[in-house]
Amino acid sequence: MIHLPALPSFVMALLALFLKTTLVSGLQIVTRVRSRRYLLPEDAGMAGLRPVEAEAELVQRCARVWRNDVENLPLFLALALSYVLLGGEPSSANWLFGSYVLIRYLHTAVYLRGLQPWRAMLYIAGMLVCWMIVLGILHQIRL
């Protein structure tokens, strides 16, 4: 059996990011229902309403957070998994993966509230963590 000491760190990061995206999705659904504003005719019809031109602002922000996650989380997960598969150190994985997860939670919170420059600073911090993982990968393959 292959020994991957950093695998638990990866799994915890994966689960934490899944929880974050699930919470954003739930917030989007609750906000949509409470605002009673639906873009799609079938959704509006189910609520006995007419479709609207634009959904509530928070629903739109949740959609943008989702899109941002779809653009960024796969890259982190691929890098993190590569680090694990190459036998990366668990203590480094704990620190790197945990930092990234915390940064993404904070990024989501400031994105939902529309807080700049914090959103940009947290995005850059997340990218720096990803580059630190890249350096760890290069160290593992001795480049």
SULTACOR-V949886 format. One record per residue. N is the residue number from 1. RES is the residue in three letters. PHI is phi in degrees with one decimal (NA if undefined). PSI is psi in radians with two decimals (NA if undefined). Layout:
# SULTACOR-V949886
n = {N:N}
res = {RES:RES}
phi = {PHI:PHI}
psi = {PSI:PSI}
This chain:
# SULTACOR-V949886
n = {1:2:3:4:5:6:7:8:9:10:11:12:13:14:15:16:17:18:19:20:21:22:23:24:25:26:27:28:29:30:31:32:33:34:35:36:37:38:39:40:41:42:43:44:45:46:47:48:49:50:51:52:53:54:55:56:57:58:59:60:61:62:63:64:65:66:67:68:69:70:71:72:73:74:75:76:77:78:79:80:81:82:83:84:85:86:87:88:89:90:91:92:93:94:95:96:97:98:99:100:101:102:103:104:105:106:107:108:109:110:111:112:113:114:115:116:117:118:119:120:121:122:123:124:125:126:127:128:129:130:131:132:133:134:135:136:137:138:139:140:141:142:143}
res = {MET:ILE:HIS:LEU:PRO:ALA:LEU:PRO:SER:PHE:VAL:MET:ALA:LEU:LEU:ALA:LEU:PHE:LEU:LYS:THR:THR:LEU:VAL:SER:GLY:LEU:GLN:ILE:VAL:THR:ARG:VAL:ARG:SER:ARG:ARG:TYR:LEU:LEU:PRO:GLU:ASP:ALA:GLY:MET:ALA:GLY:LEU:ARG:PRO:VAL:GLU:ALA:GLU:ALA:GLU:LEU:VAL:GLN:ARG:CYS:ALA:ARG:VAL:TRP:ARG:ASN:ASP:VAL:GLU:ASN:LEU:PRO:LEU:PHE:LEU:ALA:LEU:ALA:LEU:SER:TYR:VAL:LEU:LEU:GLY:GLY:GLU:PRO:SER:SER:ALA:ASN:TRP:LEU:PHE:GLY:SER:TYR:VAL:LEU:ILE:ARG:TYR:LEU:HIS:THR:ALA:VAL:TYR:LEU:ARG:GLY:LEU:GLN:PRO:TRP:ARG:ALA:MET:LEU:TYR:ILE:ALA:GLY:MET:LEU:VAL:CYS:TRP:MET:ILE:VAL:LEU:GLY:ILE:LEU:HIS:GLN:ILE:ARG:LEU}
phi = {NA:-75.4:-100.1:-122.9:-64.6:-92.9:-58.9:-58.5:-63.6:-63.5:-62.6:-63.4:-63.3:-59.8:-65.1:-65.4:-71.6:-62.3:-60.1:-60.1:-68.0:-65.8:-64.1:-63.8:-61.9:-61.9:-61.0:-63.0:-65.2:-60.6:-64.9:-61.6:-64.9:-65.0:-78.0:56.6:-121.6:-127.7:-76.7:-81.1:-57.2:-69.1:-71.6:-62.7:-62.0:-62.9:-95.3:71.4:-123.9:-97.5:-63.3:-112.3:-77.3:-144.2:-80.6:-57.3:-56.2:-66.8:-62.3:-65.0:-63.8:-59.2:-63.6:-69.4:-62.5:-57.2:-61.6:-63.6:-63.5:-62.8:-79.2:-108.4:-63.3:-59.7:-65.0:-59.2:-62.0:-66.5:-64.8:-62.5:-64.6:-60.5:-59.6:-63.7:-64.8:-86.6:85.6:-57.8:-68.3:-62.8:-65.8:-67.5:-61.7:-56.2:-67.7:-67.1:-67.6:-62.8:-62.4:-61.5:-61.4:-59.4:-60.6:-68.3:-63.7:-64.3:-58.2:-61.9:-60.9:-74.1:-64.7:-65.1:-94.1:70.6:-100.7:-110.2:-87.5:-58.6:-60.4:-65.6:-64.9:-70.2:-61.0:-63.0:-61.2:-62.5:-66.8:-62.3:-61.9:-60.5:-67.3:-66.2:-65.2:-57.5:-62.7:-63.7:-64.8:-61.3:-64.5:-64.7:-95.3:62.3:-94.7}
psi = {2.46:2.38:2.01:1.52:-0.39:0.00:-0.74:-0.61:-0.73:-0.81:-0.74:-0.72:-0.76:-0.82:-0.70:-0.69:-0.61:-0.76:-0.78:-0.82:-0.59:-0.72:-0.71:-0.73:-0.77:-0.74:-0.70:-0.77:-0.84:-0.76:-0.72:-0.80:-0.79:-0.64:-0.35:0.64:2.04:2.32:-0.78:2.34:-0.66:-0.58:-0.79:-0.75:-0.65:-0.52:0.06:0.54:3.01:2.60:2.65:2.90:-0.56:2.46:2.99:2.62:-0.76:-0.60:-0.75:-0.71:-0.73:-0.72:-0.67:-0.63:-0.78:-0.83:-0.72:-0.71:-0.73:-0.54:-0.53:-0.68:-0.70:-0.64:-0.81:-0.84:-0.67:-0.76:-0.80:-0.75:-0.70:-0.75:-0.78:-0.83:-0.45:0.07:0.53:2.70:2.32:-0.63:-0.70:-0.72:-0.77:-0.84:-0.86:-0.89:-0.72:-0.71:-0.78:-0.78:-0.82:-0.78:-0.73:-0.62:-0.80:-0.71:-0.77:-0.78:-0.79:-0.53:-0.77:-0.50:-0.12:0.71:1.86:2.56:0.09:-0.71:-0.80:-0.71:-0.68:-0.62:-0.81:-0.71:-0.73:-0.70:-0.64:-0.71:-0.75:-0.71:-0.55:-0.64:-0.72:-0.78:-0.67:-0.67:-0.82:-0.65:-0.70:-0.63:0.09:0.72:NA}
